[in-house]
Amino acid sequence: MQKTLEDQFDSIVFSNWSDFFQTSATYKGSIIDNYIEDTPAIMVYSSGSTGASKGILHTNDSVNATLQDSMSSGVQFQRGLVYLQMIPIWFSTGIVQSILLPLSMGVSVAMEPRFDNKVFVEDLLAYRPTLTLVATNMWVAAMQDERMANADLSTLIYPFTGGEKVMSNIEHALNDFFKKHGCDATLFNGYGMCELGGKVTDSLSVKREGSVGIPMSRIVIGIFDPETNEELSYRKHGEIRVDSPAHMKEYYKNKKATEQFFWKDNTGTIWGRTGDIGYIDEDGLLFVLGHATDSFISDSNKIVYLFDIENEIIKDKCIEECKAVDIATETGKRIVVHIIFKQAVNTDGILHRIQTRLIERLPEYMLPDYYKLRETMPVNANGKRDIGLLRQDTDNLIDAKKV
């Protein structure tokens, strides 16, 4: 009698690291099992960026599809190279992209259980990795860390990032940082999600500012109107949907969420609905604008996409980072923009200049109500900005009408 998914996971035996190594030395049993199609292999978790974190069930088939697609991405895997694993293993990019993939290609893996900016700098200096994949804010933290002042990054060939949109000024600064420290590569930005095996695009073969690259082998990306399900043409903004052999089997014990994630078109193709808004250009490059949930309905019943505000603000040469959030007040929803200025700039008049530009370029219902000046952005366990904390941080707000 075939076991249910619950039976398979309830019967798992857990072992700590030292016991695992001791047992492996004397193990005499089989290490290769018979292949059974669509058999559950691992369970990872969603980041929780657009809601509560969910268990994501992947099969042998989906994991191997991710590995096969990554092997043909253009990365030159060789024995003797070192991959620094920083992404936690409860994400697809942590267990599949950062451990299983390099090990399957003979690459050594430096496993780091501490997902921390300061630890990342320690590991860069200690292991001198050839490849690593971390959130962009980790690269920024390394760039700003005084311990990296005389660091030699000449061994670094593949500095990868993903998870959030990389602002152009951040990308330029990081590329200058790499060059200054002996790294011949530039930042490789990609896009993906745990439900789709981790990585969906990469920018190894084709790079363009603001883009996350082109789809990986055997992956098809489409842009759809989220209301009508109509597939949109080049440069039209809509929901990013992905047809991939590496997609998950289901959300564990969550049938409703599984049905909401998958959508079948009239040709029978099954698409994963990412919940992200973006567009594709004529060269097939994907541009991610932000989460569909990164929006709200204004008092005038208009949809406000907060990333549209951010894209205008970041054009100012004095802005290092910015993040717009909506907050609930007694008089309705209001927009707060959290801003980090670049170091050593004269901040006088900057907010007035920004607000004036926004008045000229955006409709009134999209104008910020408040600004909040910060030195850092709070991040959650997966390295992405913690929107919940930003919404709660309402101390010392600056009234946009008084800048």
C-alpha positions as CSV (number, residue, x, y, z in Angstrom):
1,M,0.0,0.0,0.0
2,Q,1.5,3.4,-1.0
3,K,2.1,5.8,1.8
4,T,0.4,9.2,1.8
5,L,2.4,12.4,1.9
6,E,1.7,12.8,5.6
7,D,2.9,9.3,6.3
8,Q,6.2,9.9,4.4
9,F,7.0,13.1,6.3
10,D,5.8,11.8,9.6
11,S,8.1,8.8,9.4
12,I,11.3,10.9,8.9
13,V,14.1,10.2,11.3
14,F,16.1,13.3,12.2
15,S,19.9,13.2,12.9
16,N,22.3,15.8,14.1
17,W,25.4,16.6,12.0
18,S,28.0,14.7,14.1
19,D,25.8,11.6,14.3
20,F,25.3,11.7,10.6
21,F,29.0,11.6,9.9
22,Q,29.7,8.9,12.4
23,T,26.9,6.7,10.9
24,S,28.0,7.3,7.3
25,A,31.4,5.8,8.0
26,T,29.9,2.4,8.8
27,Y,26.8,2.5,6.7
28,K,26.4,-0.6,4.5
29,G,22.9,-0.2,3.1
30,S,21.7,1.0,-0.3
31,I,22.3,4.6,-1.3
32,I,20.3,4.4,-4.6
33,D,16.6,3.9,-4.5
34,N,14.3,3.0,-7.4
35,Y,12.9,5.9,-9.3
36,I,9.2,6.6,-8.8
37,E,7.7,9.5,-10.7
38,D,6.6,12.6,-8.7
39,T,7.9,11.3,-5.4
40,P,8.3,14.0,-2.7
41,A,11.9,14.7,-2.0
42,I,12.3,17.9,0.0
43,M,10.1,20.5,1.6
44,V,11.2,24.1,1.7
45,Y,9.4,27.2,2.7
46,S,8.1,30.4,1.0
47,S,9.8,33.6,2.1
48,G,6.6,35.1,3.4
49,S,7.1,38.3,1.4
50,T,3.4,38.3,0.2
51,G,1.8,36.5,3.1
52,A,2.3,33.7,5.7
53,S,5.2,31.3,5.0
54,K,4.0,28.0,3.5
55,G,5.6,24.6,3.2
56,I,6.6,23.9,-0.5
57,L,6.8,20.3,-1.5
58,H,9.3,19.4,-4.3
59,T,9.8,16.1,-5.9
60,N,12.8,14.2,-7.3
61,D,11.7,15.4,-10.7
62,S,11.5,19.1,-9.9
63,V,14.8,19.1,-8.0
64,N,16.6,17.4,-10.9
65,A,15.0,19.7,-13.4
66,T,16.4,22.7,-11.5
67,L,19.9,21.0,-11.4
68,Q,19.8,20.2,-15.2
69,D,18.7,23.7,-16.1
70,S,21.4,25.3,-13.9
71,M,24.1,23.1,-15.4
72,S,23.4,24.5,-18.8
73,S,23.3,28.1,-17.6
74,G,26.8,28.9,-18.6
75,V,28.5,28.7,-15.2
76,Q,31.8,26.9,-15.6
77,F,31.7,24.5,-12.7
78,Q,35.1,22.9,-12.0
79,R,36.6,20.8,-9.3
80,G,38.7,23.0,-7.0
81,L,36.3,25.9,-7.0
82,V,34.6,27.0,-3.8
83,Y,30.9,27.9,-3.4
84,L,30.0,29.9,-0.3
85,Q,26.5,28.8,0.8
86,M,24.8,31.6,2.7
87,I,21.1,31.3,1.8
88,P,19.3,29.1,4.5
89,I,18.6,25.6,3.4
90,W,14.8,26.0,4.0
91,F,14.7,27.9,0.8
92,S,15.1,26.3,-2.7
93,T,18.1,28.6,-3.5
94,G,19.8,27.4,-0.3
95,I,19.4,23.6,-0.5
96,V,19.3,23.1,-4.3
97,Q,21.2,26.0,-5.9
98,S,23.8,26.5,-3.2
99,I,24.4,22.9,-2.0
100,L,23.1,20.2,-4.3
101,L,24.1,21.9,-7.5
102,P,27.7,22.7,-6.8
103,L,28.3,19.3,-5.0
104,S,26.9,17.5,-8.0
105,M,29.5,19.3,-10.2
106,G,32.4,18.5,-7.9
107,V,32.6,22.0,-6.5
108,S,33.5,22.4,-2.8
109,V,30.8,24.0,-0.6
110,A,31.6,26.1,2.4
111,M,28.4,25.7,4.4
112,E,27.4,28.7,6.6
113,P,24.4,28.3,9.0
114,R,24.5,31.9,10.1
115,F,22.7,34.2,7.7
116,D,24.3,37.4,8.9
117,N,25.9,40.4,7.1
118,K,29.0,40.4,9.4
119,V,29.5,36.6,9.1
120,F,29.3,37.0,5.3
121,V,32.3,39.3,5.4
122,E,34.2,36.9,7.6
123,D,33.5,34.1,5.1
124,L,34.5,36.1,2.1
125,L,37.8,36.8,3.7
126,A,38.3,33.2,5.1
127,Y,37.1,31.0,2.2
128,R,37.8,33.3,-0.8
129,P,34.9,31.7,-2.8
130,T,34.6,31.5,-6.5
131,L,30.8,31.5,-6.4
132,T,28.2,32.7,-4.0
133,L,24.6,33.8,-4.0
134,V,23.3,36.2,-1.4
135,A,20.6,38.9,-1.0
136,T,21.7,42.3,-2.4
137,N,21.8,43.9,1.0
138,M,24.5,41.5,2.0
139,W,26.7,42.7,-0.9
140,V,26.0,46.3,0.1
141,A,26.9,45.5,3.8
142,A,30.2,43.9,2.6
143,M,30.9,46.9,0.4
144,Q,30.5,49.2,3.4
145,D,32.4,47.0,5.9
146,E,35.8,48.4,6.9
147,R,37.2,44.9,7.1
148,M,36.9,44.7,3.3
149,A,39.1,47.8,2.8
150,N,42.1,45.7,1.6
151,A,40.3,42.5,0.6
152,D,41.4,40.5,-2.4
153,L,38.3,39.3,-4.4
154,S,40.3,38.1,-7.4
155,T,39.1,34.5,-6.8
156,L,35.4,35.6,-7.1
157,I,34.1,34.8,-10.6
158,Y,30.4,34.6,-10.0
159,P,28.9,37.1,-7.6
160,F,25.2,36.3,-7.7
161,T,22.2,38.1,-6.2
162,G,18.4,37.9,-6.3
163,G,15.3,38.1,-4.3
164,E,14.6,41.8,-4.8
165,K,14.9,44.4,-7.4
166,V,18.4,45.9,-7.6
167,M,18.4,49.6,-8.0
168,S,20.8,50.8,-10.7
169,N,22.8,53.0,-8.4
170,I,23.4,50.0,-6.1
171,E,24.4,47.8,-9.0
172,H,26.9,50.5,-10.2
173,A,28.4,50.9,-6.8
174,L,28.8,47.1,-6.3
175,N,30.5,46.7,-9.7
176,D,32.9,49.4,-8.8
177,F,33.5,47.7,-5.5
178,F,34.3,44.4,-7.2
179,K,36.7,46.0,-9.7
180,K,38.5,47.9,-6.9
181,H,39.2,44.6,-5.1
182,G,40.4,42.6,-8.0
183,C,37.2,40.9,-9.2
184,D,36.8,40.9,-12.9
185,A,33.1,40.0,-12.8
186,T,30.1,42.3,-12.4
187,L,27.0,41.5,-10.3
188,F,24.9,38.7,-11.8
189,N,21.2,39.4,-11.0
190,G,18.6,36.7,-11.3
191,Y,14.9,36.0,-10.5
192,G,13.1,33.1,-9.0
193,M,11.0,31.7,-6.2
194,C,10.9,28.6,-4.1
195,E,7.7,27.3,-5.7
196,L,9.5,27.2,-9.1
197,G,12.7,25.5,-7.9
198,G,14.5,28.7,-7.0
199,K,16.1,30.1,-10.1
200,V,14.0,31.1,-13.1
201,T,16.2,33.6,-14.9
202,D,19.9,34.6,-14.9
203,S,22.0,37.3,-16.5
204,L,25.1,35.3,-17.3
205,S,24.7,35.5,-21.1
206,V,22.7,38.6,-21.6
207,K,22.8,41.6,-19.2
208,R,21.0,44.9,-19.3
209,E,20.6,47.5,-16.6
210,G,17.4,46.9,-14.6
211,S,16.8,43.4,-16.0
212,V,17.0,40.1,-14.2
213,G,18.1,38.3,-17.4
214,I,16.5,35.8,-19.7
215,P,14.7,32.5,-18.8
216,M,16.8,29.5,-18.1
217,S,16.7,26.4,-20.3
218,R,13.3,24.8,-20.7
219,I,11.6,27.7,-18.8
220,V,9.0,29.9,-20.4
221,I,7.9,33.2,-19.0
222,G,4.8,35.1,-19.9
223,I,3.2,38.4,-18.8
224,F,-0.5,38.3,-18.2
225,D,-3.3,40.6,-17.3
226,P,-4.1,39.3,-13.8
227,E,-7.8,40.1,-14.2
228,T,-8.5,38.8,-17.7
229,N,-5.7,36.2,-18.0
230,E,-4.8,37.7,-21.4
231,E,-1.2,37.3,-22.4
232,L,0.4,40.7,-22.9
233,S,2.8,41.9,-25.6
234,Y,6.3,43.3,-25.2
235,R,6.8,46.0,-22.5
236,K,3.2,45.7,-21.3
237,H,3.1,45.5,-17.5
238,G,1.3,42.5,-15.9
239,E,1.7,39.5,-13.7
240,I,4.8,37.4,-14.3
241,R,3.8,33.7,-14.9
242,V,6.2,30.8,-15.3
243,D,6.0,27.5,-17.1
244,S,8.8,25.3,-15.6
245,P,9.5,21.6,-15.2
246,A,11.0,22.5,-11.8
247,H,7.7,23.7,-10.3
248,M,6.6,22.4,-6.9
249,K,4.2,19.5,-6.4
250,E,2.0,21.5,-4.0
251,Y,1.9,23.6,-0.9
252,Y,2.0,21.0,1.9
253,K,-1.5,20.4,3.4
254,N,-2.8,23.6,1.7
255,K,-5.0,22.6,-1.3
256,K,-6.6,26.1,-1.6
257,A,-3.2,27.9,-1.9
258,T,-2.0,25.3,-4.4
259,E,-5.0,25.8,-6.6
260,Q,-4.5,29.6,-6.4
261,F,-0.8,29.3,-7.4
262,F,-1.3,27.2,-10.5
263,W,-3.2,28.3,-13.6
264,K,-3.9,26.3,-16.7
265,D,-4.4,28.1,-20.0
266,N,-6.6,26.9,-22.9
267,T,-3.7,24.9,-24.4
268,G,-3.2,22.9,-21.3
269,T,0.0,24.7,-20.2
270,I,0.3,25.0,-16.4
271,W,1.7,28.3,-15.3
272,G,2.9,29.3,-11.8
273,R,1.5,32.6,-10.8
274,T,4.3,34.5,-9.2
275,G,2.3,37.5,-7.9
276,D,5.0,39.8,-9.2
277,I,4.5,42.6,-11.7
278,G,6.9,43.1,-14.6
279,Y,7.4,43.1,-18.3
280,I,9.5,41.5,-21.1
281,D,11.3,43.4,-23.8
282,E,11.8,42.5,-27.4
283,D,15.1,40.7,-26.6
284,G,13.3,38.4,-24.1
285,L,14.8,40.1,-21.0
286,L,12.6,40.1,-17.9
287,F,12.2,43.3,-15.8
288,V,10.6,42.9,-12.4
289,L,8.9,46.0,-11.1
290,G,7.6,44.6,-7.7
291,H,5.0,42.5,-5.9
292,A,1.4,42.9,-7.0
293,T,0.7,43.1,-3.2
294,D,3.1,46.1,-3.1
295,S,0.0,48.2,-3.8
296,F,-3.2,49.5,-2.3
297,I,-6.4,51.2,-3.3
298,S,-6.3,55.0,-2.7
299,D,-9.1,57.1,-1.3
300,S,-10.0,58.0,-4.9
301,N,-10.4,54.2,-5.7
302,K,-7.2,54.1,-7.8
303,I,-4.6,51.4,-7.6
304,V,-1.3,52.7,-6.2
305,Y,1.8,50.7,-7.1
306,L,4.3,51.7,-4.6
307,F,7.3,50.6,-6.7
308,D,6.4,53.3,-9.3
309,I,7.0,55.9,-6.6
310,E,10.3,54.3,-5.6
311,N,11.5,54.2,-9.3
312,E,11.1,58.0,-9.5
313,I,12.8,58.8,-6.2
314,I,15.8,56.6,-6.8
315,K,16.7,58.7,-9.8
316,D,17.9,61.4,-7.5
317,K,21.7,61.2,-7.3
318,C,21.7,61.7,-3.5
319,I,19.5,58.7,-2.7
320,E,21.1,55.4,-1.7
321,E,17.9,53.4,-1.0
322,C,14.2,54.0,-0.7
323,K,11.1,52.0,0.1
324,A,7.5,53.2,0.0
325,V,4.9,51.6,2.2
326,D,1.3,52.3,3.0
327,I,0.0,52.8,6.5
328,A,-3.5,52.9,7.9
329,T,-4.6,56.1,9.6
330,E,-7.8,57.4,11.0
331,T,-8.4,59.3,7.8
332,G,-7.5,56.4,5.4
333,K,-4.4,55.0,3.7
334,R,-1.3,57.1,3.6
335,I,2.1,56.7,1.8
336,V,5.4,56.8,3.8
337,V,8.7,56.8,1.9
338,H,11.7,55.5,3.9
339,I,14.9,57.0,2.5
340,I,18.6,56.4,3.0
341,F,20.8,59.2,1.8
342,K,24.2,58.5,0.3
343,Q,27.1,59.1,2.6
344,A,28.7,62.6,2.8
345,V,26.0,64.4,0.8
346,N,24.5,67.8,1.8
347,T,20.9,66.8,2.6
348,D,19.5,70.3,2.6
349,G,16.7,70.7,0.1
350,I,16.8,67.1,-1.2
351,L,13.3,66.1,0.0
352,H,11.9,69.3,-1.4
353,R,13.5,68.5,-4.7
354,I,12.2,65.0,-4.7
355,Q,8.6,66.1,-3.8
356,T,8.7,68.7,-6.5
357,R,9.7,66.2,-9.1
358,L,7.0,63.7,-8.0
359,I,4.4,66.4,-8.2
360,E,5.5,67.0,-11.9
361,R,5.6,63.3,-12.8
362,L,3.0,61.4,-10.8
363,P,-0.8,61.8,-10.3
364,E,-1.9,63.3,-7.0
365,Y,-3.1,60.1,-5.5
366,M,0.4,58.6,-5.8
367,L,2.2,61.4,-4.0
368,P,3.9,60.6,-0.7
369,D,2.3,61.9,2.5
370,Y,5.3,61.5,4.7
371,Y,9.1,60.8,4.5
372,K,11.2,58.9,7.0
373,L,15.0,59.2,7.1
374,R,16.9,56.1,8.0
375,E,20.5,54.9,8.2
376,T,19.6,51.2,7.4
377,M,16.6,49.2,6.2
378,P,15.3,46.4,8.5
379,V,15.4,43.0,6.9
380,N,13.8,39.7,7.7
381,A,15.2,36.2,8.0
382,N,15.6,35.8,4.2
383,G,17.5,39.0,3.7
384,K,14.6,40.9,2.1
385,R,13.3,44.2,3.5
386,D,10.9,43.8,6.4
387,I,7.8,45.6,5.2
388,G,5.9,44.9,8.4
389,L,8.5,46.7,10.5
390,L,8.6,49.6,8.0
391,R,4.9,50.0,8.3
392,Q,5.1,50.1,12.1
393,D,7.9,52.6,12.2
394,T,6.0,55.9,12.3
395,D,8.2,57.9,14.7
396,N,9.7,61.2,13.5
397,L,7.8,61.2,10.2
398,I,8.4,64.3,8.0
399,D,5.2,65.8,6.5
400,A,5.7,65.9,2.7
401,K,3.7,69.2,2.5
402,K,6.3,70.9,4.6
403,V,9.5,69.8,2.9
